[in-house]
Amino acid sequence: MSGNPNRHLATTLARKGLYILLIALAGCAGAPSWEERQQHADALANARQWHRIVVPSRPFALATYQPSVIGADESLTIYIEGDGFAWRTPTSPSRNPTPLEPVALKLALHHPHGKAAYLARPCMFAVGQTAGCDPAYWTGRRFSQEVVDSTNNAIDLLKTTFKANTLVLVGYSGGGAIASLVAASRDDVARLITVAGNLDPEAWARQHRITPLEGSLNPADVTGEIADLPQWHFIGGNDRIVPADIAKSFAASFPDTRNVHLVTLDGFTHSCCWANVWEELLGDVGPVSRHPAEKR
């Protein structure tokens, strides 16, 4: 399947506003502070009556955004953020990984129906000022076992809060790697969805000719555990950060690809314009099965 995003681009550009202008000037004046980035995310969430809650999740605390009103569905969709503002320069990590544009949050805020929540990565937002937030956790160890464990712990808390029985995991960019690794360790995930997902970090590092992520796990190594899980991986046709070959490399690791759907949208980049068509994309995926697929 391929999409035609042209009709959405004018609306997208019109809505970018002053914040995007600030980012455009970042090359001269520096990126927005983490406080400004947090305020931007808060404003997006508050406009939809969502609010930020920090949850304890060993070995980290993780920021979430949750709706003020919780529905009655049995399934909960959890959106996991990308890597955020990981690097200040090509060789210097940022001091705080709070994203310039929280794409996964925008997707969550466009969730069409049912229960949904947003889960940030370690040290994003105000949590990034707490002890234990080492830059390794948004650089080389961004997909480490302790990050996966912390994400799992936070998901358990969200599942209890929302009184859900089953889960749908949606991961954007590096959040796609985390969602895949988490799904491999759980038996309550009914569906896995990624958007511009870095699903094979080793192949990704080779393609960009950069040092592999030392200390990180690779979703391509756990495809046997999620082979029976229905999954959709959305790819930007013009994505130069995580090109289509990465998802293809991930899919090639499966012993059976019947449940693995790769969907390329022509004209889309790594960050544009997923939120504008998100309801339509979820509609194409279809309703969630009541029961998760059994693991082999």
URWOBEL-V909304 format. One record per backbone hydrogen bond with DSSP energy under -0.5 kcal/mol. CO is the residue of the C=O (numbers start at 0). NH is the residue of the N-H. Records with the same first field share a line. If there is no record, write none. Layout:
# URWOBEL-V909304
CO=NH + NH
This chain:
# URWOBEL-V909304
0=263
2=4
3=6
4=7 + 8
5=8 + 9
7=11
8=12
9=13
10=14
11=14 + 15
12=15 + 16
15=19
16=20
17=21
18=22
19=23
20=24
22=25
24=27 + 28
25=29
32=36
33=37
34=38
35=39
36=40
37=41
38=42
39=43
40=44
41=45
42=46
43=47
44=47 + 49
45=48
48=67
50=65
52=63
54=61
56=59
59=56
60=122
61=54
62=119
63=52
64=117
65=50
67=69
73=164 + 165
74=114
75=77 + 167
76=78 + 116
77=79 + 169
78=118
79=171
83=85
85=93
88=91
91=87 + 88
96=84
100=102
101=105
102=106
103=107
104=108
105=109
106=109
107=110
114=76
115=66
116=78
117=64
118=80
120=123
123=126
124=127
125=128
126=129
129=132
131=133
133=136
134=137
135=138 + 140
138=141
140=143
142=216
143=147
144=148
145=149
146=150
147=151
148=152
149=153
150=154
151=155
152=156
153=157
154=158
155=159
156=160
157=161
158=163
159=162
165=75
166=189 + 190
167=77 + 169
168=192
169=79
170=194
171=174
172=175 + 176 + 197
173=177
174=178
175=179
176=180
177=181
178=182
179=183
181=184
182=185
187=166 + 189
190=168
191=231
192=170
193=233
194=172
196=198
199=203
200=204
201=205
202=206
203=207
204=208 + 209
205=208
211=213
212=215
217=220
218=221
221=224 + 225
222=225
223=226
225=228
227=229
229=191
230=260
231=193 + 233
232=262
233=195 + 196
234=236 + 264
235=238
237=239
242=245 + 246
243=247
244=248
245=249
246=250
247=251
248=252
249=252
250=253
256=259
258=230 + 260
259=261
260=232 + 262
261=263
262=234
263=265
264=236 + 267
265=4
267=237
271=268
272=275 + 276
273=276
274=277
276=280
277=281
278=282
279=283
280=284
281=285
